[in-house]
Amino acid sequence: MSSVSLGLLGFFIGMPLIIILVWLIYMVHVYTEKAEALLSNSGFVKANFKAFDQAGLLGKAMRNGFITLVLINPDLLAKRGLVNLSEVKEFPRRIKRILVVSWGLCFLFTSALMVLGFYIEYVDKSAGV
């Protein structure tokens, strides 16, 4: 593949990733406290709040990411008594969708950029040598 096409591919992966990261900053700032209030009886959420409260925006992002993981797979934490399943089931679908889609898109585009970097580093260089 030529360097121009690889650069364009990187641009078309990188630009949405930058937009998603800006959205994540906004989303973390707005929805973290709302989500924690909706899961107020959860020991897992309380422990994460204690652990990451003093870490600023990065700590908020960690708390938000952990809440998203709880919403994706609540049964794992419910077996250990760390989350109340009734709270998770009553969690508003709109906020759940915002959290899961935002973090999912970030994961998807970051993975795509890593695969492209792997391709450029190992496959494309070995084919050109």
Secondary structure, DSSP 8 states (H G I E B T S, - for coil): --HHHHHHHHHHHHHHHHHHHHHHHHHHHHHHHHHHHHTTT-HHHHHHHHHHGGGHHHHHHHHHHHHHHHHH-HHHHHTTTSS-HHHHHTS-HHHHHHHHHHHHHHHHHHHHHHHHHHIIIIIIHHHH-
